[in-house]
Amino acid sequence: MIVSASLAAALFAGPAMADDHTGDVTLELQSISAMNQTGQPDPSRDADCQSTYGDWIGQSVTTEYRIDPQSMMMSANSTVQGTAVDLFPLGIQGIYAFMSDGVPAALEEQHVFRVMFQISMGYDHPESRVMTTLDDTTNCLIES
């Protein structure tokens, strides 16, 4: 019976492990836009966001991820301005999407409050986003 259980475990573990997809993606931040507190675009404040966070354009965000599409177990970690940020799966159908639950103090000091990453189910078209606070009514979205 133990041999059968071991054989069964080996048979089932092999294909599941083969389906794991790991990768790392480095993306350059390319655009900045403003949004209000409800997440609606606010083009009237885009220039303010660009003025405040313009030096972020051209900076890289590197994300390492692991996705098991069979079990839907996944994890990701992004590095923003040299600071590692743990990301958590969002469970959005049709893409693999991750978001931070807050950020480390080094990024908080720069008014960053959220980091996001997504990649298609074919593991292409990756996107990174960094959300910052401009003031009490406006946030800035910096995207790859």
Backbone torsions as a table, in degrees:
resi	resn	phi	psi	omega
1	MET	NA	-38.9	179.3
2	ILE	-65.2	-40.7	179.0
3	VAL	-62.2	-42.3	179.4
4	SER	-63.0	-42.3	178.7
5	ALA	-64.2	-40.9	178.7
6	SER	-65.2	-42.2	179.1
7	LEU	-64.4	-43.6	178.7
8	ALA	-62.3	-42.7	179.2
9	ALA	-62.3	-41.1	179.8
10	ALA	-66.3	-40.2	179.8
11	LEU	-65.3	-41.1	-178.3
12	PHE	-79.7	-31.4	-178.3
13	ALA	-72.5	-35.1	-176.9
14	GLY	-57.7	-59.6	-178.5
15	PRO	-63.6	-37.6	-179.3
16	ALA	-63.7	-41.3	180.0
17	MET	-68.5	-33.5	-179.6
18	ALA	-66.7	-25.9	-179.1
19	ASP	-81.2	-14.1	176.4
20	ASP	-58.0	138.0	176.0
21	HIS	-123.0	121.7	176.5
22	THR	-118.5	150.3	178.6
23	GLY	-167.3	169.2	171.4
24	ASP	-137.4	139.4	-175.0
25	VAL	-130.7	130.9	173.6
26	THR	-113.1	121.6	-178.1
27	LEU	-122.3	144.2	178.4
28	GLU	-93.8	131.8	176.9
29	LEU	-70.4	131.8	-170.6
30	GLN	-125.6	-21.1	-176.1
31	SER	-143.4	155.5	179.2
32	ILE	-134.1	132.6	175.7
33	SER	-140.8	159.2	-179.1
34	ALA	-99.3	151.6	173.4
35	MET	-146.9	152.1	178.4
36	ASN	-80.7	-178.6	-174.6
37	GLN	-66.3	-18.3	177.7
38	THR	-90.4	-1.7	178.4
39	GLY	93.2	3.6	178.0
40	GLN	-79.7	138.4	176.9
41	PRO	-56.7	143.4	178.1
42	ASP	-132.4	78.0	-176.2
43	PRO	-57.5	-23.4	179.8
44	SER	-66.8	-15.7	-180.0
45	ARG	-111.0	2.9	179.8
46	ASP	-54.4	-44.5	-178.0
47	ALA	-62.2	-36.1	178.1
48	ASP	-65.3	-42.9	177.7
49	CYS	-64.5	-42.5	-179.9
50	GLN	-65.1	-36.5	178.6
51	SER	-68.0	-41.0	-176.6
52	THR	-77.5	-40.0	-173.0
53	TYR	-115.6	14.9	-178.2
54	GLY	-57.4	-29.0	-179.9
55	ASP	-72.3	-7.6	175.1
56	TRP	-78.0	-22.5	179.9
57	ILE	-61.8	131.6	-178.7
58	GLY	93.1	-13.6	177.5
59	GLN	-76.4	151.9	-177.1
60	SER	-99.2	146.6	170.2
61	VAL	-121.3	123.3	179.0
62	THR	-108.1	129.6	-179.9
63	THR	-123.3	130.3	172.0
64	GLU	-106.3	134.6	-178.3
65	TYR	-139.3	158.5	174.9
66	ARG	-138.6	125.8	-177.5
67	ILE	-132.6	127.3	171.9
68	ASP	-111.0	100.6	-175.2
69	PRO	-66.9	-20.2	178.0
70	GLN	-73.5	-51.2	-177.4
71	SER	-88.6	-13.8	-174.9
72	MET	63.1	22.1	171.7
73	MET	-83.2	131.8	-178.7
74	MET	-155.2	157.3	177.6
75	SER	-151.0	157.1	178.5
76	ALA	-154.0	155.9	178.4
77	ASN	-145.5	126.4	177.8
78	SER	-109.2	147.2	173.7
79	THR	-112.8	118.5	-178.2
80	VAL	-120.3	121.8	-177.8
81	GLN	47.8	44.2	176.2
82	GLY	78.8	2.9	-178.8
83	THR	-110.8	126.4	179.2
84	ALA	-77.8	137.3	-179.7
85	VAL	-131.2	122.0	175.9
86	ASP	-73.0	136.5	177.7
87	LEU	-116.4	151.6	-176.9
88	PHE	-124.5	143.6	-177.3
89	PRO	-64.6	142.8	-179.1
90	LEU	-97.2	-18.4	178.4
91	GLY	72.0	34.5	178.8
92	ILE	-88.6	126.8	-177.7
93	GLN	-65.2	135.5	173.9
94	GLY	94.3	-11.9	176.1
95	ILE	-144.8	164.2	170.1
96	TYR	-101.5	111.9	-175.2
97	ALA	-124.8	141.9	-177.3
98	PHE	-134.9	151.4	177.9
99	MET	-148.3	147.7	177.5
100	SER	-78.2	159.7	172.1
101	ASP	-110.2	78.6	-171.7
102	GLY	83.6	-172.9	179.8
103	VAL	-144.6	161.1	175.6
104	PRO	-63.2	158.9	-176.3
105	ALA	-54.5	-36.9	-178.6
106	ALA	-59.7	-34.0	177.7
107	LEU	-85.6	-34.2	175.7
108	GLU	-56.6	-38.7	179.7
109	GLU	-62.1	-21.9	177.8
110	GLN	-99.4	15.0	177.1
111	HIS	69.7	20.5	173.7
112	VAL	-82.1	135.2	176.3
113	PHE	-126.0	-9.5	-179.5
114	ARG	-155.3	143.3	174.1
115	VAL	-127.3	136.5	-178.4
116	MET	-132.8	151.9	176.7
117	PHE	-144.9	141.8	172.0
118	GLN	-144.4	153.7	178.3
119	ILE	-147.0	147.7	-177.6
120	SER	-67.7	165.9	179.1
121	MET	-68.3	-14.5	173.8
122	GLY	-92.5	7.0	178.7
123	TYR	64.1	35.3	172.4
124	ASP	-132.5	-179.0	-177.6
125	HIS	55.7	51.7	178.7
126	PRO	-72.7	151.3	177.1
127	GLU	-141.3	138.6	173.7
128	SER	-118.8	144.9	177.9
129	ARG	-139.0	142.1	175.2
130	VAL	-124.7	127.9	178.6
131	MET	-106.9	133.2	-178.7
132	THR	-127.7	162.6	176.2
133	THR	-98.8	128.9	174.1
134	LEU	-92.2	-49.2	177.8
135	ASP	-160.0	-166.2	-175.6
136	ASP	-66.3	-18.9	-176.3
137	THR	-115.4	-10.9	-171.2
138	THR	-134.4	136.3	171.6
139	ASN	-112.1	160.1	177.5
140	CYS	-119.0	137.3	178.5
141	LEU	-111.4	118.9	179.7
142	ILE	-109.1	120.5	-170.8
143	GLU	-124.5	154.6	174.8
144	SER	-80.8	NA	NA
